[in-house]
Amino acid sequence: MSIFGGKQEDFRKLAEMSSVALVLPSSIAVGLFFGYVLDKWLHTDPWLLLAFLVFGIISGFMSLFRALRKYEKEEGGKSREMRSRDN
C-alpha cells in the first residue's frame, strides 16, 4: 500500500509536467552561457551570443513540444482504455 493512498500515478504526472516547465528556460540559459563564453574567447561580440540564444530557444521549444506530445499520447491511450473498460 502506498503512503499516498494510491495516487502515485498522479504524483508522477505532476513531477513530469513540472520538469517540462523548466525545459525552456534552462535551454535558453545554456545557449546564452555558451554564446557568451565563446564571444569572450573569440572576440566576436555579440554574434555568437545571439546565435546560441536562437539555438537555445529552438532547442527549448523542440523539447517542450516533444514532452507535451508524449504526455498527450499517454493520456490519449489511457482515455481509450477507460472507454473500452466502460463498454
C-alpha positions in Angstrom: 0.0 0.0 0.0 1.3 3.4 -0.9 1.6 6.2 1.6 0.0 8.5 -1.0 -3.3 6.5 -1.0 -2.9 5.0 -4.5 -2.1 8.4 -6.1 1.5 7.6 -7.2 0.5 7.9 -10.8 -0.9 11.4 -10.2 2.4 12.5 -8.4 4.4 11.0 -11.3 2.4 13.1 -13.8 2.9 16.2 -11.6 6.6 15.7 -11.5 6.9 15.1 -15.2 4.8 18.2 -16.0 6.7 20.4 -13.6 10.0 19.3 -15.2 8.6 20.3 -18.6 8.2 23.9 -17.2 11.9 24.1 -16.6 13.0 22.8 -20.0 12.5 26.1 -22.0 14.3 28.5 -19.5 17.2 26.1 -18.9 17.7 25.6 -22.7 17.8 29.3 -23.2 20.2 29.8 -20.3 22.6 27.1 -21.6 22.5 28.8 -25.1 23.2 32.2 -23.5 26.1 30.8 -21.4 27.9 29.1 -24.3 27.3 32.1 -26.6 28.7 34.5 -24.0 31.7 32.3 -23.3 32.5 31.8 -26.9 32.1 35.5 -27.7 34.5 36.5 -25.0 37.0 33.8 -26.1 36.8 34.5 -29.8 36.1 38.3 -29.5 33.0 38.1 -31.7 30.6 40.2 -29.6 27.5 39.8 -29.9 27.2 37.4 -32.8 27.8 34.0 -31.1 25.6 35.1 -28.1 22.7 35.8 -30.4 23.3 32.6 -32.4 23.4 30.4 -29.4 20.4 32.2 -27.9 18.4 31.3 -31.0 19.7 27.7 -30.8 18.7 27.6 -27.1 15.2 28.9 -27.9 14.7 26.4 -30.7 16.0 23.5 -28.6 13.8 24.5 -25.7 10.7 24.6 -27.8 11.5 21.3 -29.5 12.0 19.7 -26.1 8.8 21.3 -24.8 6.7 20.1 -27.8 8.2 16.6 -27.6 7.4 16.3 -23.9 3.8 17.6 -24.4 3.3 15.2 -27.3 4.5 12.3 -25.2 2.1 13.4 -22.4 -0.8 13.8 -24.8 -0.1 10.3 -26.3 -0.1 8.7 -22.9 -3.3 10.4 -21.9 -5.0 9.5 -25.2 -4.1 5.9 -24.7 -5.4 5.9 -21.1 -8.7 7.6 -22.1 -9.3 4.9 -24.8 -8.5 2.2 -22.3 -11.0 3.7 -19.8 -13.7 3.9 -22.6 -13.1 0.2 -23.5 -13.5 -0.8 -19.9 -16.8 1.0 -19.6 -18.3 -0.8 -22.6 
